[in-house]
């Protein structure tokens, strides 16, 4: 079976396919392992093809693989470093078998085909542990299958790996030192939101402050953070209150998804620092959403500490990126220091080689020029000026104007930092914001 990006020669695809090691599925992340003997026909039809398509995606460092039922078959799509590539094309029967076997391996119901389902599979590929999240969405033509892939060993975990600068890390520590206030981290679905939130939690000095988490973070292992178990029958407010009575300085709470949860968190944030995520596309939208949920502008202005959001951008391949001397006028235009001696860009193969010239392909990125992603961050602080905005004229324009007055860290500013540090390129920064 050939599942390619359409970038390589056929022989390279064949070699890749021949050498492909198959992933090992080890059962659901939570719950008992499936009894494969109950569905031998499904196992015969779907298990090996499912392993093949997931193994191919893993070997290409894909973060997501989608199988979409269309007409007489399934059309696949992969996401690698935020970019879309063609995936496998399958006959309807095979696509259905793959979908059903992955549902079974994730502990989901194979009988249920009319409702959305979500689950995760523990897996191993070439000695590395993986979390394979399965997201099923019913459509008029069948079930859409989204497979989200995370290497648990190489997944960014430390603040600097995620993209949090020393300046932002210091800001978070300053906020934690007050021992009060809600630090909300917002973003869209599958935007790296949980990764960013873990980075914010890990930015707190856990040697100095008592940091507790009051929910199951699944496959995330957060060093020096105390597990504070939620007792049976206790709601979020009771659990947070218990943690505060246990003298928690900082509490990592589950994602806010409702008005009731938002009110509990903001009200309890006067007793300790609370960190958690919630859905919103950016910091401005996040502040408006919290205001809508909480419904008490004075309480929000007093107990909200900051909103942090992030956006992923591709990193230049460290093996083949090229340095160049930037034009001083360009540096002035984009706001970088005139002392910046070099910027970096991805290497581009010339359309024609001169006589005697050779081109060595980059084995690390296969001449894509980029490998991996890092986050740019934005910080909306509740300064005195922003508190007044919340109390009086909470509109998107008023929030942005105040952020400008506060000289707030924006995605654009943080993106330029990554450019200046040679982590990404100006071209990639432009592409990311354009898209």
Buried (B, 14 or more C-beta within 10 A) or exposed (E): EEBBBEEBEEEEBEEBBEEBEBBEBBBBBEEEEBEEEEBEEBBEBBBEBBBBBBBBBBBBBBBBBBBBBBEEBBBBBBBBBBBEBBBBEBEBEBBBBBBBBBBBBBBBEBEEBEEEBEBBBBBEBEEEBBBBBBBBBBEEEBBBBBBBBBBBEEBBBEBBBBBBBEEBBEBBBEBBEEBBBBBBBBBBEBBBBBBBBBBBBBBBBBEEBBBBBBBEBEBBEBEEBBEBEBEEEBEBBEBBBBBBEEEBBBBBBBBBEEEEBBBBBBBBBBBBBBBBBBBBBBBBBBBBBBBEBBEBBEBBBBBBBBBBBBBBBBBBBEEBBBEEEBEEEEBEEBEBEEEBEEBBBBBEEEEEEEEEEEEEEBEEBBBBBBBBBBBBBBBBBBBEEBBEBBEEEBEEEBBBBBBEEBEBBBBBBBBBBBBBEBBBBBEBBEBBEEE
